[in-house]
């Protein structure tokens, strides 16, 4: 993690509208079943066109909103995004593509925004036609405000149990820059770019090259290091919008200001990623994996992610079973360069393996550590200076129940 991340000032109750120049709002459109009983349609919009960048799912099967947003953000400009829960608009063919365009364009018209600058995202059940009429009626009811961020974060939830929001302030070039964001994700989380849906806003004045580089780097260290169930979504979308409302000169690539911005963006993305992992479907504990001593950072992150992904590690944490052999198994599956006889493993503060083999340890103390809200697994490969972290959650019976009954 970049050291500047520790220098950020967290905003209490911070959200996607904490940065200057942004508004958000939500409404209940009855997207899933026609009954408008919960917020399920949201918008985040800037007062003026923004510098923008986005990353999307690397799945070979992508939802219609991904196709639309990918094309529109390619030029490095956007002004807002409309999002819905309750329907993924994925695997819906030409009808789905037309629906995504209609959803984005109707929102742009309602808000007085150039349609080419309005992005779109959806989450929910795959393979069901998007109810365009319900959504269009809901769009007319959207009235974004500078205090509407919390409602927007709630509206994009599906099986999430809590809204996921964060905002920080960092001083860059003598100005206080704010970065805020919201995310959703609870199941189908094994990102190969980002979590299911996330939007991050900032009032920094950014060169588009800084926006692109900083978002890609933050994604690698945050959302790409999260797994709930090893399943990558068809809809994964992470968008960065920079309004420039804080004023000042544009932050340029290769400068100290760009580095500071990248560190602060990383802090926001890691916070949101951890919240996604903590709220995994049916989860009772967050798992944090820290790997040191790898040949390089890429390999360290790969090993950390493999441990956090392992169903056997996840079930061991759920059962508070100090079975460190499962961690060693996961390390071996990571495809990293390592010497097995040099590996040390810790669960909580207790060392459970040294030099790749068994040592005496207090099993009761380890089991107690595995019952904490955050279970920390630490591995030292003792083969270099590479450091990496990853986040996951335990695997419980409730995960099976949620997904066995998802559409019924």
C-alpha positions in Angstrom: 0.0 0.0 0.0 1.3 3.5 -0.8 2.3 5.3 2.3 0.1 8.3 1.4 -2.9 6.1 2.1 -2.1 6.4 5.8 -2.1 10.2 5.5 -5.7 10.5 4.3 -8.4 11.9 6.6 -11.5 9.7 6.7 -14.9 11.5 6.4 -17.5 10.3 8.9 -20.5 9.0 6.9 -18.5 9.7 3.7 -20.1 8.6 0.5 -20.2 9.1 -3.3 -21.3 12.7 -3.0 -18.7 13.8 -0.5 -16.6 15.2 -3.3 -17.6 18.6 -4.6 -19.6 18.7 -7.8 -21.6 15.5 -7.4 -25.2 14.7 -6.7 -27.0 11.4 -6.2 -30.4 10.0 -5.6 -32.5 6.8 -5.7 -36.1 5.7 -6.0 -38.2 2.5 -5.7 -39.1 1.4 -9.3 -40.2 -2.2 -8.6 -37.5 -3.5 -11.0 -37.5 -7.1 -9.9 -41.2 -7.9 -9.4 -43.2 -4.7 -10.1 -43.7 -4.0 -6.4 -41.9 -0.7 -5.5 -41.1 -1.7 -1.9 -37.4 -0.9 -1.8 -34.9 1.4 -3.4 -33.6 -0.2 -6.6 -32.8 2.6 -9.1 -30.0 5.1 -8.4 -28.2 7.8 -10.2 -24.8 9.6 -9.6 -24.3 12.7 -11.7 -21.8 15.5 -11.8 -22.7 19.2 -12.3 -20.3 19.3 -15.3 -18.7 16.7 -17.6 -15.8 14.9 -15.8 -12.6 13.2 -16.7 -13.5 9.6 -16.4 -12.1 6.1 -16.6 -13.6 2.6 -15.9 -12.6 -1.0 -15.7 -15.0 -3.8 -16.5 -15.4 -7.6 -16.1 -13.0 -9.8 -18.0 -15.6 -12.5 -18.4 -16.2 -13.6 -22.0 -19.9 -13.1 -21.3 -20.8 -9.5 -20.6 -24.0 -7.8 -19.7 -25.6 -5.1 -22.0 -24.8 -2.2 -19.6 -21.1 -3.2 -19.8 -21.2 -2.9 -23.6 -22.8 0.5 -23.5 -20.6 2.0 -20.7 -17.4 0.6 -22.1 -18.0 2.3 -25.4 -19.1 5.6 -23.9 -16.3 6.0 -21.4 -13.6 5.1 -23.9 -13.0 8.8 -24.7 -12.1 9.6 -21.1 -15.2 11.7 -20.4 -18.5 11.1 -18.6 -20.9 13.0 -16.4 -23.0 10.4 -14.6 -24.2 6.8 -14.2 -27.6 5.3 -13.7 -27.7 2.0 -11.9 -30.4 -0.6 -11.0 -30.6 -3.6 -8.8 -33.0 -6.6 -9.2 -32.1 -7.4 -12.8 -28.6 -7.8 -14.4 -29.7 -7.2 -18.0 -27.2 -9.9 -18.9 -27.7 -12.6 -21.6 -30.6 -10.7 -23.0 -29.4 -10.2 -26.6 -30.3 -7.2 -28.7 -33.4 -6.5 -26.6 -31.1 -6.1 -23.6 -28.7 -3.8 -25.4 -31.7 -1.6 -26.5 -32.9 -1.6 -22.9 -29.5 -0.4 -21.5 -29.3 2.4 -24.1 -32.9 3.4 -23.3 -32.2 3.5 -19.6 -29.1 5.6 -20.0 -30.6 8.0 -22.5 -33.8 8.5 -20.6 -31.8 9.4 -17.5 -29.6 11.8 -19.5 -32.7 13.5 -20.9 -34.3 13.8 -17.5 -31.2 15.4 -16.0 -30.2 17.5 -19.0 -27.0 15.7 -19.7 -25.4 14.8 -23.0 -26.5 11.1 -23.6 -23.0 10.2 -24.7 -21.8 11.1 -21.2 -24.3 9.0 -19.2 -23.1 5.5 -18.2 -25.3 2.6 -17.1 -24.9 -0.4 -14.8 -27.2 -3.2 -13.6 -27.1 -6.0 -11.1 -29.4 -8.9 -10.2 -30.7 -12.0 -11.9 -29.1 -13.0 -15.2 -31.2 -13.9 -18.2 -34.4 -11.9 -17.4 -35.5 -9.0 -19.7 -35.0 -5.6 -18.1 -38.5 -4.1 -17.3 -37.9 -0.9 -19.3 -41.3 0.7 -18.6 -40.8 0.4 -14.8 -37.3 1.8 -15.0 -38.4 4.7 -17.2 -41.1 5.6 -14.8 -38.6 5.4 -12.0 -36.1 7.7 -13.8 -38.7 10.5 -13.9 -38.9 10.2 -10.1 -35.1 10.6 -9.6 -34.1 13.9 -8.0 -30.4 13.8 -7.2 -29.0 16.0 -4.5 -25.7 16.6 -2.8 -27.0 14.5 0.2 -28.4 11.6 -1.8 -25.3 9.4 -1.7 -26.6 7.1 1.1 -29.8 6.3 -0.8 -27.9 5.6 -4.0 -25.7 3.1 -2.1 -28.7 1.3 -0.7 -30.5 1.2 -4.1 -27.7 -1.0 -5.7 -27.8 -3.7 -3.0 -29.0 -7.2 -3.9 -28.0 -9.8 -1.4 -25.8 -7.3 0.4 -26.8 -6.8 4.0 -25.2 -3.4 4.4 -24.4 -0.4 2.1 -20.7 0.0 1.3 -19.5 3.6 1.3 -16.3 5.5 2.0 -14.7 8.9 1.5 -11.4 10.5 2.4 -9.7 13.9 2.2 -6.0 14.2 1.2 -4.0 17.4 0.7 -2.5 17.6 -2.8 -0.7 20.7 -4.1 -2.0 22.8 -1.2 -5.6 21.9 -1.8 -7.9 19.5 0.0 -9.0 16.8 -2.4 -11.9 14.5 -1.6 -12.4 11.0 -3.0 -15.6 9.2 -2.2 -17.3 6.0 -3.4 -19.9 3.3 -3.1 -19.8 -0.3 -4.1 -22.1 -3.3 -4.0 -21.2 -7.0 -4.0 -21.9 -10.0 -1.8 -22.0 -13.0 -4.0 -20.6 -13.9 -7.4 -17.4 -12.1 -6.2 -14.1 -13.2 -7.8 -13.2 -10.1 -9.7 -10.9 -10.0 -12.6 -11.1 -6.2 -12.6 -13.4 -4.9 -9.9 -16.4 -5.8 -7.8 -19.8 -6.2 -9.2 -20.7 -2.4 -9.2 -18.7 0.5 -7.9 -18.4 4.2 -8.6 -15.7 6.5 -7.2 -15.9 10.3 -7.4 -13.3 13.0 -6.8 -13.1 16.7 -7.0 -9.5 16.6 -8.1 -8.6 18.1 -11.5 -7.0 15.1 -13.2 -5.2 14.6 -16.5 -7.0 11.6 -18.0 -3.8 9.6 -18.0 -3.6 10.0 -14.2 -7.2 8.8 -13.9 -6.5 5.7 -16.0 -3.2 4.8 -14.3 -4.4 5.4 -10.8 -7.7 3.4 -11.2 -5.9 0.5 -12.8 -3.3 0.4 -10.0 -5.9 0.8 -7.2 -8.0 -2.0 -8.8 -5.1 -4.4 -8.8 -4.4 -3.8 -5.1 -8.0 -3.8 -3.9 -11.0 -5.3 -5.8 -8.8 -7.7 -7.7 -7.7 -9.1 -4.4 -11.2 -10.0 -3.2 -13.0 -13.3 -3.4 -16.2 -14.6 -1.9 -16.9 -17.6 -4.1 -14.5 -17.7 -7.1 -17.2 -16.6 -9.5 -16.6 -13.6 -11.7 -19.8 -11.6 -12.6 -21.0 -10.7 -16.1 -21.6 -7.1 -14.9 -18.5 -6.0 -13.1 -18.0 -2.3 -13.4 -15.8 0.2 -11.6 -16.0 3.9 -12.7 -13.9 6.9 -11.6 -15.3 10.4 -12.2 -13.2 13.5 -11.6 -15.1 16.8 -11.5 -12.2 19.1 -10.9 -14.4 21.2 -8.6 -11.7 21.6 -6.0 -9.8 23.8 -8.5 -6.1 24.1 -9.1 -3.9 22.9 -11.8 -4.5 19.5 -13.5 -2.6 16.7 -11.8 -0.1 15.4 -14.4 1.4 11.9 -14.8 4.8 11.2 -13.1 4.5 13.9 -10.5 4.4 13.8 -6.7 0.8 15.0 -6.9 -0.2 12.0 -9.1 1.4 9.7 -6.6 -0.5 11.2 -3.7 -3.7 11.0 -5.6 -3.1 7.4 -6.5 -2.4 6.5 -2.8 -5.6 8.1 -1.6 -7.6 6.4 -4.3 -6.1 3.1 -3.3 -7.2 3.7 0.3 -10.8 4.2 -0.8 -10.8 1.2 -3.0 -9.3 -1.1 -0.4 -11.8 0.1 2.2 -14.7 -0.7 -0.2 -13.1 -4.0 -1.2 -12.8 -5.1 2.4 -16.4 -4.3 3.0 -17.4 -6.4 0.0 -15.5 -9.3 1.4 -16.8 -8.8 4.9 -20.4 -8.9 3.6 -20.0 -12.0 1.5 -23.2 -14.0 1.3 -23.7 -15.9 4.5 -20.4 -14.8 5.9 -19.7 -14.5 9.6 -16.0 -13.4 9.4 -13.7 -11.4 7.3 -10.5 -13.2 6.3 -7.4 -11.0 5.7 -4.3 -12.7 4.2 -0.9 -11.1 4.3 2.0 -12.5 2.3 5.6 -11.4 2.7 8.9 -12.7 1.3 7.7 -13.4 -2.2 10.0 -12.9 -5.2 7.9 -9.8 -6.2 4.6 -8.1 -5.4 2.7 -9.8 -8.2 3.5 -13.2 -6.8 2.8 -12.1 -3.3 -0.7 -11.0 -4.3 -1.2 -14.2 -6.2 -0.4 -16.3 -3.2 -2.6 -14.2 -0.9 -5.5 -14.4 -3.2 -5.2 -18.1 -3.6 -5.4 -18.6 0.2 -8.3 -16.2 0.5 -10.2 -18.0 -2.3 -9.7 -21.6 -1.1 -13.0 -23.2 0.0 -11.1 -25.4 2.3 -9.4 -22.5 4.1 -12.8 -20.7 4.2 -14.6 -23.6 5.8 -11.7 -24.1 8.2 -12.1 -20.5 9.4 -15.9 -21.0 9.7 -15.3 -24.1 11.9 -12.4 -22.5 13.8 -10.4 -25.5 12.8 -6.6 -24.8 13.1 -5.9 -26.9 10.0 -2.9 -25.0 8.7 -2.2 -27.7 6.1 -5.0 -26.2 4.0 -3.1 -22.9 3.9 0.0 -24.7 2.7 -2.1 -26.5 0.0 -3.4 -23.1 -1.2 0.1 -21.7 -1.4 1.2 -24.6 -3.5 -1.7 -23.9 -6.0 -0.8 -20.3 -6.6 1.8 -20.9 -9.3 4.4 -18.8 -7.6 8.1 -19.4 -7.4 8.9 -20.5 -3.9 11.0 -22.9 -1.8 8.6 -25.1 0.3 11.1 -25.6 3.1 11.3 -21.8 3.8 7.6 -21.0 4.4 6.4 -19.8 7.8 2.6 -19.6 8.5 0.8 -17.6 11.3 -2.9 -17.6 12.2 -3.6 -14.6 14.3 -0.5 -14.1 16.4 0.3 -17.8 16.6 2.9 -19.4 14.4 1.5 -22.8 13.2 4.3 -23.8 10.7 8.0 -23.0 10.3 10.3 -23.9 7.4 7.4 -25.5 5.6 6.7 -28.0 8.4 4.9 -28.7 11.6 5.8 -27.1 14.9 4.2 -27.3 18.3 1.5 -24.7 18.8 -1.5 -23.9 21.1 -4.4 -25.2 19.0 -6.9 -23.7 21.4 -5.4 -20.2 21.0 -5.5 -20.6 17.2 -9.1 -21.7 17.3 -9.9 -18.6 19.4 -8.1 -16.4 16.9 -10.2 -17.9 14.1 -13.4 -16.9 15.9 -12.5 -13.1 15.7 -14.6 -10.9 13.4 -11.4 -10.5 11.3 -9.2 -13.6 11.0 -5.7 -12.7 9.9 -3.6 -15.3 8.1 0.1 -14.3 7.6 2.6 -16.1 5.4 6.3 -15.4 5.0 7.8 -17.2 2.0 11.2 -16.0 2.9 12.3 -15.7 -0.7 12.3 -12.0 -1.4 10.8 -8.7 -0.6 7.4 -9.0 -2.3 4.3 -8.1 -0.2 0.7 -8.7 -1.0 -2.7 -8.8 0.7 -6.1 -10.3 -0.2 -9.5 -10.5 1.5 -12.2 -13.1 1.6 -14.7 -14.5 4.0 -15.7 -17.8 5.6 -18.0 -20.2 3.9 -21.1 -21.1 5.8 -24.3 -23.1 5.3 -26.1 -19.8 4.8 -24.2 -19.2 1.5 -25.5 -22.4 0.1 -29.1 -21.6 1.2 -29.0 -18.1 -0.3 -27.8 -19.3 -3.6 -29.9 -22.5 -3.7 -33.0 -20.3 -3.4 -31.8 -17.2 -5.4 -34.7 -17.2 -7.9 -37.3 -19.2 -6.0 
